[in-house]
């Protein structure tokens, strides 16, 4: 395997692993750690440089990531999105840049997020055994006062988009 394919494979593997970590973290704690989104953004730049992408493309991707962060501050301000979700999407935007893959990612995020929201809203209507609610993360997940752990939908959409792009 040549060096380019090795770097490509490694970048996808790391990306998918970080997406899995974000999804599990959001499910269990309703948070996506800052160190995860910082690592994702930093590794996006590192892998792009290792793949010898043109510097203007890397710069453009950084700009798209920053613009995404700024735009998503509006829904965060109105509490329509959590801060971790905003930062995760911005870090993913840094990897994808302004491309068809970014549009695909956003579309899949909306679709998966819709299903996740409908599923959780429905699930929260069903009585559950008290033993299940003794688990802190289950109690949080079933609480009608809690937001939806949208990081699950974001991570799934990103992993599928990046994996599909490489194939």
N, C-alpha and C positions, 0 to 999 in steps of 0.2 A: 504494500500500500504506500502510495507516495505521500509526501509531507502534507500537501494540501488536503487530501482526503482524511488524513489523520486529524488535522486541526479541525476540519469540518465535522467529523464524527465526535470529537471531544467537545466542541462547542455545543452541539445538539444535545449530547448526553448531559453536560453540565446544566444547560438551559432547562431540560425536562426535569432533572433532579431538583433544581430550584423551584420550578413550578409545582412539583409534588409537595415540596416543603411548605410553600406558601399556602397551598390548598389545605393541607393537614393542619397547619398552624391556625388558619382562619376558622376551620371547623372546630378545633378543640379550644381555642382561646378567644376567638372573634377579633384577633389582631394579626397583622402581618408585620413582622419585625423590620425596623429600619435597616438593620445590618443586612437583611436579605435583599431588600430593594437596592441598597448601596452596592452590594456585591454583584447583583444582577446588572446594574448599570455599568460598573467598572469592568466586569468581564465582557460585556457587550463591546466596549471600546477595545479592550485587549485582543479579543478574538478577531475583531474586524481588522486590526492592524496586523495580527499574525497571518491573516488570510491575504494580506497585501492589497486590501481594498484601497482605492484612491482616497487620498486625504480629504478631498472635497466631499466624497460620499460619507466618510466618517463624520465630518463636520456637519453635513446635512442631517445625518441621523441624530447627532447630539442636539441640533436645533429642533428637530421634530419631537424628541423626548422632552426638551425644555418647554416647547410650545404646548405640548399635551398637558404637562404639569400645570402650566398657567391657566389653560382653558378649563381644566377639571377642578380648579380652585373654586369656581362658581358653584357647581353642585355640592362640593364639600362645604362651602359657606352656608348653604341652605340645608345642610345635613341630609342630602339625598344620597350621598356617598360617604364612605369612611375614608379617613386619611390614608390608611394602608392600601386601599383599593386604588386611590388616585396615584400614589407613588408607584405601585406595581404596574399600572397601565403605562405610566410615563417611562418606566425602565424598559418595558417591553417595546414601546414605541422607539426607543433608542436602538434596539436590536433590528427592528423591521424598517425603520425609516418611513418616508412618505411613499408608500407603494401599494400595489394591489393586495399584498399580503397583510398590510396594516388594516385595510378595509375589510378583508376577510376575517381577521382577528376581531375587529370591532363588531362585525355582524354576528359571528359565532358567540361572542361574549353576550350580546343582547339576547340571542336565542337561548343559550344555556342558562343565562341569568333569569330569563322569564320562566323557564321550566323549574329552576331551583326555587324561585320565589313562590310560584303556584304550589309546588310540592310542599314546601315548608309551611305556607299559610294553611294548606289543607291538613297537613300533619298536626299542626298546632291546634286544630279543632277536635282532634281525636283524643279522648282520655287515655292516659298511659299509666302503667303501674308505678306506684311510688318508688319502688326499688330502682327503676330506670332513672328517675329524677334525682336520685341520691348521687349519681355521677354528675359532678359539677358541669362538665361540658354538655351533657344531655339536658340538664336543667336550663342552661343558657340557651341551647338550641330550641327547646320547646317553649321558652318564654315569649309571650306575645309582645313584651316590651323591648325585646332585643331586635336589632337590625338583622338583615339576611347576610350570612357569610358569603358575600358576593365574590370573594377571592377564589372560591372554588370554581365558579364559572369562568372567571378571568384566566386562571391558571390552565384549566382544561382547554379553553379556546386557544390560548397561546401555544400550548404544547402541540395541539393538533396542527395549528397553522405552521409552526416551525418545522415539525416533522414532515408535513406534507410538502413544504417548500423544498426541503432537502431531497426528498424522493423525486 
